[in-house]
Amino acid sequence: MNHEIFAAIGEALTRGDDVALITIVSSNGSTPQRVGAKMLVFADGRTVGTIGGGCYENDALLKARDALRTRKAICATYDLNDDFAEDTGLVCGGQMEVFIEPLEAPPALYVFGAGHVGFYLGRLASDAGFEVHVVDDRAAFANRERFPEAAEVVVDDIPTWLASTTLPSSAYAVIVTRGHRHDLDALQALASRPLRYLGLIGSRAKVARIYEQLLAHGQTTLEDLSHVHAPIGLDIGAVTPQEIAVSIVAELVAVRRGRATALADASLRWMPRMSR
């Protein structure tokens, strides 16, 4: 049975789907499955394999879906002598412990802008385990010579490309284009999309101006903008393109590992200025 699960894991991660793997890691007494038995759980509740059925398997499934949401591993212990098991008649007279591990595909990172920051960001993010996609309308910047590690390099007008492209909800998107107008157009196309991360480069003053323009157009809402990391990156005092890329990748990793701080301080800094 485990070979079927391993094949399903490979297929899921290749598609970019996150899954959780449940494994029986210890057992005492009589239990429905042996140590090493596995069950794979998808975000929508589909499963492959079994750890023995019954109410404890359903409880483990629910914990697996929680692990997918939080991206944190879980250990759970089940006493098959108690009322929890008796509800379904599975009185096996034993105990077992399961380990529930979320398995993530390499997260897709879309870098909008292939200039100096985008160049270093593509390198660092790839080394950090992100699947990098680069989009820019300048072939002199968006090319395989500059981004050999990228999964995809697109030469196209960014809003035009986004209009015909669906990004997965698990994707990370970074806006680091060459100017205010291009940043605004990219953010307008991305702000309402359900993404794991969306960041915009620029000073607080620049971010405030872009937000004001987007809200004035009426196509972007305060709720949309509340999810944007702007100014982008962790505050490490970065100045050079290399340092800025480090700060951005650090924030991407923090989000990926569930260590990012609340967005309010970062994404809503512009609000006091707008209220004056």
C-alpha positions as CSV (number, residue, x, y, z in Angstrom):
1,M,0.0,0.0,0.0
2,N,2.8,2.4,0.8
3,H,4.1,2.4,-2.8
4,E,0.7,3.7,-3.8
5,I,1.0,6.5,-1.3
6,F,4.6,7.4,-2.3
7,A,3.5,7.6,-6.0
8,A,0.5,9.8,-5.0
9,I,2.9,12.1,-3.0
10,G,5.1,12.5,-6.1
11,E,2.2,13.2,-8.4
12,A,0.7,15.8,-5.9
13,L,3.9,17.7,-5.4
14,T,4.6,17.7,-9.1
15,R,1.2,19.3,-9.6
16,G,1.9,21.8,-6.9
17,D,-0.6,20.4,-4.4
18,D,0.2,20.4,-0.7
19,V,-0.6,17.1,1.1
20,A,-0.3,15.8,4.7
21,L,1.2,12.4,5.4
22,I,-0.1,10.4,8.5
23,T,2.2,7.6,9.7
24,I,1.7,5.3,12.7
25,V,5.0,5.7,14.6
26,S,4.3,3.5,17.7
27,S,1.7,1.0,18.9
28,N,1.1,-1.1,22.0
29,G,-1.3,-3.9,22.3
30,S,-3.8,-4.8,19.6
31,T,-4.3,-2.1,16.9
32,P,-5.9,-2.2,13.5
33,Q,-2.7,-1.3,11.6
34,R,1.0,-1.9,12.2
35,V,3.8,0.7,12.8
36,G,4.7,2.3,9.5
37,A,1.1,2.3,8.1
38,K,0.4,5.5,6.2
39,M,-2.4,7.6,4.9
40,L,-2.1,10.6,2.6
41,V,-4.6,13.5,3.1
42,F,-5.3,16.2,0.5
43,A,-6.5,19.7,1.4
44,D,-10.0,18.9,0.1
45,G,-10.3,15.8,2.4
46,R,-9.4,13.1,-0.2
47,T,-7.3,10.3,1.1
48,V,-5.0,7.6,-0.1
49,G,-4.3,4.6,2.2
50,T,-5.5,4.0,5.7
51,I,-4.3,3.8,9.3
52,G,-7.1,1.5,10.3
53,G,-10.4,3.2,9.8
54,G,-12.9,4.3,12.4
55,C,-13.4,7.5,14.4
56,Y,-9.7,7.9,15.2
57,E,-8.8,7.8,11.5
58,N,-11.4,10.5,11.0
59,D,-9.9,12.5,13.8
60,A,-6.4,12.1,12.3
61,L,-7.7,13.3,9.0
62,L,-9.1,16.5,10.5
63,K,-5.8,17.1,12.3
64,A,-4.0,16.5,8.9
65,R,-6.1,19.2,7.3
66,D,-5.3,21.5,10.2
67,A,-1.6,20.7,9.6
68,L,-2.0,21.8,6.0
69,R,-3.5,25.1,7.0
70,T,-0.9,25.8,9.7
71,R,2.0,24.1,7.9
72,K,3.1,22.6,11.2
73,A,3.6,18.9,12.0
74,I,1.4,17.2,14.7
75,C,1.7,14.2,16.9
76,A,-1.5,12.5,18.1
77,T,-2.0,9.5,20.5
78,Y,-5.1,7.3,20.5
79,D,-6.2,4.9,23.2
80,L,-8.3,2.3,21.5
81,N,-9.8,1.1,24.8
82,D,-11.7,4.3,25.6
83,D,-15.1,5.6,24.6
84,F,-13.6,7.4,21.7
85,A,-13.0,4.0,20.0
86,E,-16.1,2.2,21.4
87,D,-18.3,4.6,19.5
88,T,-17.6,2.7,16.3
89,G,-17.0,-0.7,17.9
90,L,-13.2,-0.6,17.4
91,V,-12.2,-1.9,20.8
92,C,-8.8,-3.3,19.9
93,G,-7.2,-3.1,23.3
94,G,-4.2,-1.0,22.4
95,Q,-2.7,2.5,21.9
96,M,-1.0,4.1,19.0
97,E,0.7,7.3,18.1
98,V,0.7,8.9,14.7
99,F,2.9,11.6,13.2
100,I,1.2,14.0,10.8
101,E,3.5,15.9,8.5
102,P,2.5,18.5,6.0
103,L,4.4,18.1,2.7
104,E,4.7,21.2,0.5
105,A,5.6,21.4,-3.1
106,P,8.3,23.9,-3.9
107,P,6.3,27.2,-3.6
108,A,5.9,29.2,-6.8
109,L,7.3,32.7,-6.6
110,Y,6.4,35.1,-9.3
111,V,8.9,38.0,-9.7
112,F,7.3,40.9,-11.6
113,G,10.3,42.9,-12.7
114,A,13.7,41.6,-13.9
115,G,15.8,44.6,-13.0
116,H,18.6,44.7,-10.4
117,V,16.5,43.6,-7.3
118,G,14.6,41.0,-9.4
119,F,18.0,39.6,-10.6
120,Y,19.3,39.0,-7.1
121,L,15.9,37.9,-5.8
122,G,15.7,35.2,-8.4
123,R,19.0,33.8,-7.4
124,L,18.4,33.8,-3.7
125,A,14.8,32.6,-3.8
126,S,15.8,29.7,-6.0
127,D,18.5,28.7,-3.5
128,A,16.0,29.0,-0.7
129,G,13.7,26.4,-2.4
130,F,11.2,28.6,-4.3
131,E,10.2,27.8,-7.9
132,V,10.9,31.1,-9.6
133,H,8.9,32.6,-12.4
134,V,10.1,35.9,-13.8
135,V,7.9,38.3,-15.8
136,D,9.1,41.5,-17.5
137,D,8.4,43.3,-20.8
138,R,12.1,43.8,-21.5
139,A,13.9,40.9,-23.3
140,A,17.3,42.4,-22.4
141,F,16.4,41.8,-18.7
142,A,14.1,38.8,-18.8
143,N,16.2,36.1,-20.4
144,R,17.7,32.7,-19.6
145,E,21.2,34.1,-19.4
146,R,20.3,36.3,-16.4
147,F,17.9,33.8,-14.8
148,P,19.2,30.3,-15.6
149,E,17.7,28.9,-12.4
150,A,14.2,30.1,-13.1
151,A,11.4,27.6,-13.9
152,E,9.9,30.2,-16.3
153,V,11.0,33.5,-17.9
154,V,8.3,35.5,-19.6
155,V,8.8,38.5,-21.8
156,D,5.4,40.3,-21.9
157,D,3.6,43.3,-20.7
158,I,2.8,42.4,-17.0
159,P,-0.9,43.4,-16.8
160,T,-1.5,41.8,-20.2
161,W,0.1,38.5,-19.1
162,L,-1.7,38.5,-15.8
163,A,-5.1,39.1,-17.6
164,S,-4.7,35.6,-19.2
165,T,-2.9,33.8,-16.4
166,T,-4.3,32.2,-13.2
167,L,-1.8,32.1,-10.3
168,P,-2.4,29.3,-7.7
169,S,-3.6,30.5,-4.3
170,S,-0.4,29.0,-2.8
171,A,1.8,31.3,-5.0
172,Y,4.0,34.1,-3.8
173,A,4.1,37.3,-5.9
174,V,6.7,40.1,-5.6
175,I,6.3,43.4,-7.5
176,V,9.8,44.9,-8.2
177,T,9.3,46.6,-11.5
178,R,11.3,49.6,-12.9
179,G,8.9,52.3,-11.9
180,H,5.8,53.7,-10.2
181,R,3.4,53.2,-13.2
182,H,4.5,49.6,-13.7
183,D,4.2,48.8,-10.0
184,L,0.7,50.3,-9.9
185,D,-0.5,48.3,-12.9
186,A,0.9,45.1,-11.5
187,L,-0.6,45.7,-8.0
188,Q,-4.0,46.5,-9.6
189,A,-4.0,43.2,-11.4
190,L,-2.8,41.2,-8.3
191,A,-4.4,42.9,-5.2
192,S,-7.7,41.0,-5.3
193,R,-6.2,37.6,-6.0
194,P,-6.0,35.0,-3.3
195,L,-2.3,34.6,-2.9
196,R,-0.2,33.3,0.0
197,Y,2.0,36.4,-0.3
198,L,2.0,39.6,-2.2
199,G,4.7,42.2,-1.8
200,L,5.3,45.6,-3.2
201,I,8.7,47.4,-3.3
202,G,9.0,51.0,-2.5
203,S,9.2,53.6,0.3
204,R,6.2,54.3,2.6
205,A,5.5,57.5,0.6
206,K,5.5,55.7,-2.7
207,V,3.3,52.9,-1.3
208,A,0.9,55.5,0.0
209,R,0.7,57.2,-3.4
210,I,0.0,53.9,-5.2
211,Y,-2.7,52.9,-2.7
212,E,-4.4,56.3,-3.0
213,Q,-4.4,56.0,-6.8
214,L,-5.8,52.4,-6.7
215,L,-8.6,53.3,-4.3
216,A,-9.5,56.4,-6.3
217,H,-10.0,54.2,-9.4
218,G,-12.5,52.2,-7.4
219,Q,-11.4,48.7,-8.6
220,T,-9.3,47.9,-5.6
221,T,-10.6,47.9,-2.0
222,L,-9.1,48.5,1.4
223,E,-9.5,44.8,2.1
224,D,-7.5,43.9,-1.0
225,L,-4.6,46.2,0.1
226,S,-4.7,45.0,3.7
227,H,-3.0,41.7,2.6
228,V,-0.1,43.4,0.8
229,H,3.3,43.4,2.3
230,A,4.4,47.0,1.7
231,P,7.0,48.3,2.1
232,I,8.3,44.8,1.1
233,G,10.8,42.7,3.1
234,L,12.0,42.5,6.7
235,D,13.4,45.7,8.0
236,I,17.2,44.9,8.1
237,G,18.3,48.4,6.9
238,A,18.8,47.1,3.4
239,V,20.2,49.6,0.9
240,T,21.8,47.8,-2.1
241,P,19.8,45.6,-4.5
242,Q,21.6,42.5,-3.0
243,E,20.6,43.5,0.5
244,I,17.0,44.3,-0.5
245,A,16.8,40.9,-2.1
246,V,18.0,39.3,1.1
247,S,15.3,41.2,3.1
248,I,12.6,40.0,0.7
249,V,13.6,36.4,0.7
250,A,13.8,36.5,4.5
251,E,10.2,37.7,4.6
252,L,9.1,35.0,2.1
253,V,10.7,32.3,4.3
254,A,9.0,33.7,7.4
255,V,5.6,33.5,5.7
256,R,6.3,30.0,4.4
257,R,7.3,28.8,7.8
258,G,4.5,30.5,9.6
259,R,6.8,32.9,11.4
260,A,5.7,36.2,9.8
261,T,4.3,38.8,12.1
262,A,0.9,40.3,11.7
263,L,0.4,42.3,8.5
264,A,-1.2,45.3,10.1
265,D,2.0,47.2,11.0
266,A,3.6,46.6,7.6
267,S,0.7,46.8,5.2
268,L,-1.4,49.6,6.7
269,R,1.4,52.1,7.6
270,W,0.1,54.4,4.8
271,M,-3.3,54.8,6.4
272,P,-2.4,57.7,8.8
273,R,-1.1,59.7,5.9
274,M,-4.3,59.1,3.9
275,S,-6.5,60.2,6.7
276,R,-4.9,63.7,7.0
